[in-house]
Amino acid sequence: VTTIGEEAFKGCTKLEAFDVAAGNTAFAVDNAEKSLAHLQERILEPNLTQEEFEAAIERLKDAYNSVEVSPTTKFSKVVMDNTPANFSAKDKLESLNNSTLDDVKALYNDTFANGQGHVVVAGPISSHPELKDIVFNKLSAYSQVKPLDIEPEKLYKPIDKTVVLTDVNKKNQANIILGYKFKDSSNIKDKAAINLLNEILGGSPSSRLFMDLRETRNLAYSVYSDCFSSGDMGIFTMSIGTTTENQETGEQTFDNVKKSIDGFNENVQKITTEKVTQEELETAKKALKNNILNCVSSTRGKASIVFDSRYSPYGLDYMNKYYEALDSITAEDIQAAAKYIFSGKPVYSLTATQATLDANKEYLASLGELA
C-alpha cells in the first residue's frame, strides 16, 4: 500500500526532500532512486548475522537492566494487559535468554509473508512529477498485500474495580500515576474533545494540574496528564513526582502522597461538575492547532501524520478534518468528555520508599484494593 502525501495538507511548505515512513528514511530528491534502491536491498535482503544478533542482545540487556522502578510497569500490567505494553523490562530481559537468530529470521520472514505493509512518502511531488514513477517502480518489488483493514483492534476491557499498585524505589520522591481506561469511539469530534480536555487539565505549563499542584500547592516540579489510544481502547493518565524524604536534611513529607492524589481527584471532580472557561478552551485550541502546524512544516512530520491516519475512517486527510473539528468543540463537550472518561474505575500506581508506603498504607487502602 503506497500513499503519496502532499496535497493532503493545506498550506504546507514544499521542501526539496523526501521522507519515507518505513524506517524513517529521509533523502534528497536527487538521490531518490539510489536511496529507495538501497532501502529495498536492506529490507528484502537483510543478511542478519550471528555477530549482529549477539551485539543486539547485549545492547538490549544494557537497556533493560538500566530501566528504573516506575509506576508505569504495574499500571501497564493491569490497564493494558492484552497489549504488548503489558511486557515489562524484566519480562523482555528474561525472554532474551531464550531468543535465537533463527527466531529473529523466522519472525522477519513471517512479517513479510503475513503482515500488512504501509509505505508513506512525503515530498515535493508537484514540482518533481518524475518522483512518482520512481517511487512506484521501486516499491513494486515488495510483496503484494491484502486491502487495508481499518477496523480498530478490539482491545478494550473495562476496569471492574479500583486498585492501588505499589512498588519500592530508593529515591526521595514518590512517583504517582492515576489512570482511567475508556472505550475509544474513533469519532473525530470525540477525539478533539478528549485532546482538548487533556490540554486543559494537564497538557501544558498553563494547565490546571500544573498551576494547582505545582504553582499553588508546591507539591512537584513536574505534573502533567496524557491521553492515548490503541485500537478501541483509550487511556487517560495524570502523573506527578513529589518529594517525600530529603536524605540530606532528614525532612520527611510523607503526606505529599495524599496531597498529590487528593489534588488529582479534586481537579477531576471540578472538571466534571463545572464547565471550563471560554479562555481555557480557546487557549487549548490554539495550542493543539500550533502543534499540528509545527508538525506538518517538515516532510517527516507530514509523512508521520499520513502514516498515523492510515487506519482512520476519515481518510488520509484526517488531520485536516481533525483541525476543523477543534473549532466545533464547546465547553459542554469538554464536560461531557470528562464525565465519560472519569466515570470508570481508576487505577492508582506509585513507587516510593518503603517508609513512604508504610506511612501512607491506611490512606492508600481507603482508595481501593491494594495490589
Disulfide bonds with the S-S distance in Angstrom:
none
